[in-house]
Amino acid sequence: MNPSARAHELIELSHSLVQVMATEIETLKAGRVADIEPMQIQKEALSNAYETHMRDVAAEPGMFNAIEPELKTELTTAAKQFESTATENRNAVQAALELNSRLVQVIADAVTKNTLSATGYTKTGAAPSYSARAVPTATPATLNRSL
């Protein structure tokens, strides 16, 4: 593939990846985690194609030296936008994972805290009486949906 065609393909892949990642970021910010899977599949396919092109470019140092200056500028701009959006995407995904992990921990802690241990019967054969402190109560929990 000639250098100009390779540059055009990289630019298109970069724009496609930026679009998918931007949509994924907005979806995560909206708390619609269940809607992420199709974007993840598309992002993985585009990322694999991008990585293949970048390996080919790395194998031929100076490949883009002879392309038109406007195309080189467009490629540089696309690469910068890709890097910026990839960083923002990584942060949004990481924040969503941390939020999910904390939510699971809050639920697990509440279940553990409110589980009464089986104590059997007293020495007299009567059922044990529970103090107000031992009676399970609902644990309030809030969820901050912002990333």
N, C-alpha and C positions, 0 to 999 in steps of 0.2 A: 504494500500500500504506500502511495507517495505521501510525503510529509504534509501537504495541504489537506489531503483527504483524511489523514490520521488526526490532524488538528481539528477539522470540522467534526469528526466523530467524537473526539474527546469533549469538545464544546457541547455537543448535543447530549452526550451522556451526563456531563456535569449539570446542565440545565434540568434534565429529567430527574436526576438524583436530588437536586435542590428542591424541586417541586414536590417530590414524594416526601422528603424529610420535613419540609415546611408544613405539609398537610398533617404529617404524623405529629409534629410539635403541637399544632393547634388541636388535634384530636386528644392528645394527652392533657393539654391544658383544660380542655372541656370535660375531662374525666371519663371519656368514652374509650376505656382501655380495650373493651371487647371489639372495637372497630379497627384495631391495630393490625391484626393478623394479615389481611390482604396487602396492606402497605409494607409489612415486613417481607413478605414474599417478593413483591415488586422491587423493594429496595435491595434485597439480596441479589436478585438477578442483575440489576443495573450495576451494583457494586462489583460483582464478579466480572462483568464486561469491562468496567472501568479499570479494574485491577489488571486484567489481561492486556489492555491497551497500554497501561503505564509500564508494565513489564517489557513490552515490545519497545517502548520509547527508551527505557533505561538500557536496553540491549544495544541501542544505536545512539550513542552520545552525539550531540550536535544535530540530531534529526531536524529540529525546527530552526536551525540557523538560516536556512535559505527561504523560509516562507515570508510572505508579504508582511510588512510591519503592522498593518491593520489587523491581520489575522493573528499575529503574535500577541498584540494587545488584547484582542478579544479572548484568546486562550488564557492569557494571564488573569484577566478579569474574571473569567468563568472559574478558574482554579481558586482564586481568592474567595469568591462567593461560595464555592463548594466547601472549602475549608471552614469558613465562618459558620455556615449552616450545619455542617457536620458536628462542629463543637457544640452548637446550640442543641442539636438533636441528641447528642450523647448526654448532655446535661439534663434534658427533659426526660429521657428514658431512665437515667439513673435516679432522678427525683421520683419518678413514678414507681420504680422498684423499691426505693427506700420507704415511700409512703405505704405501699402495699405490705412491706415487711413490718413496719411499725403497727399497722392496723391489725395484722395477724397476731403480733405480740400482745397488743392491748386485749384482743379477744381471748387469747390463751391465758393471759394473766387474770382476766375477769372470771373465766371458767374455773381456773385453779383456786382463786380466792374464795369463790362462792360454793365450792364443793365441800359438803359436810363429810367428815369421816364417819364411818360406821362404828358406833361405840357399843352396840349390843344392848344389854339390859343392865340395870343397876344390881347391887348385891341383894336387894329385896325382890328382884324379878320384875320390877316396874320399868317401863320405857323411860329413857332419860329425858329430862326436861331441858330445853335449850334456852339459854339466856337471849336477850334481845340482840346481843352482839353476835351470836352464833347463827342467827336466822339469816338465810341467804337474802340478799337485797340486790336490786338491779344496780349495776354500775354504770353511771352516766359516761358516755364517750362522745367525743366530737370528732369530726373529720374535716380538716382544712383541705379543700379540693384545689387550692391554688398551687401552682408549681413555681 
